[in-house]
């Protein structure tokens, strides 16, 4: 079922909000967005209240991204990677490194290469205040994350390269830089450079006021040779390069950046993009989540929305759907209520699914039993038909297999079926005898029996020589092993000879 969430990018001077509805396993639909000037609204709480005046932003789960200045970041090395051990040990390792008591901080971490951890800490007081501020005006806060890591998690997720890179979120007065390597954020830094520095430099170069310079910057309507603006960009590139060298010396980074991704209002200044390319000799990509994440946008807001301005708010909304890819300060005593409710819903759903699976299994067994019963009845009918056809004289069928065995045994005994050569039947033996007794001989067979591989023949012949001839002919048969003549006598009328022949079958 599609879920609608609110992404809040809370900066020093503005709050950016995006309403995102999930769409399948990937992508989404942006239905509304707002940008609020904190000073113009009279503070953060007043800005949130103003946002809540539009009810479409209310009563939906919120993902909140905070500026880097509010969060303490440290690097810690531990000789193990087991989650349970890290959780038990991390507080002791971090305590001397942060300027507040460890029991007054919410701690989260990301694993980085070479047994390192990128650890983030936020005062519990701040977590509590942010939850109260947002939930007082909008919906329940599901996630509280740091802006650069939430942004980086969504970008790195799409990159399958182990090469290092930089993600620059160039805001109004500062830039958050996230450095990644091997598809993992290894460090985050805040640099004192933002869009306003370019605006002030352009105002001096062009001798115009700040507002006019801002419009010229946004509209790309300025001369390429704006000296002070370019100098500001070069100083920023130099500071960034020094930061990278420092991290390489400390072993945090192993390689030079192979790609730079820029976002934020300051990224719209084209000369800055060119200076970054020249300084680091690598391509600069302007981030557009709407294109890379295949996000749809309502037609009535499409022309007003600038991806570079709203990317972090989009990342804040997507952070609600993501797993453990970044920080989340809404944990422990601050765990979101809806997360617990979701757990109950998931357990209830799991119970329903288990019940459905059980019912399907029972139905399958019943269906299988029914099919097998039907097959068995058909087999029984076929057996009955075969039995009645083969043994019509049987009064009833009790045990057809045993009855058939008994009947076959009787036939063997009476007719000798199955005796002798495997291929010879009683009919074959009779045919053999009939064929080998010449029709020219005056011989009549009056009796024949076959039992225990012995054939006994009784008959009448005109003379004894004819009986001898019959005997000799039968000895030539491939079926007979021996033929012997028994007693002979004259018939009562004295005109013929009665004879007996004993034939042993091979």
Buried (B, 14 or more C-beta within 10 A) or exposed (E): EEEBBBBBBBBBBBBBBBBBBBEEEEEBBBBBBBBBEBEEBEEBBBBBBBBBEEEEBEEBBBBBBBBBEBBBBBBBEBEEEEEEEBEEBBEEBBEEEBEBEBEEBBBBBBBBBEEBBBBBBBBBEBBEEBBEBBBEBBBBBBBBBBBBBBBBBBBBBEEEEEBBBBBBBBBBBBBBBBBBBBBBBBBBBBBEBBBBBBBBBBBEBBEBEEEBBBEBBBEEEBEEEBEBBBEBBBBBBEBBBEBBEEBBEEEBBEEBBBBBBBBBBBBBBEBBBBBBBEBBEBEBBBBBBBEBBEBBBEEEEEEEBEBBBBBBBBBBBBBBBBEEBBBBBBBEEBEBEBBEEBEEEEEEEEEEEEEEEEEEEEEEEEEEEEEEEEEEEEEEEEBEEEBEEEBEEBEEBEEBEEBBEEBEEEEEEEBBBEBBEEEBBBEEBEEBBEEBBEEEBEBEBEEBEBEEEBBBBBBBBBEEEBBEBBBEBBBEBEBBEEBEBEEEEEEEEEEBBBBBBEBEBE
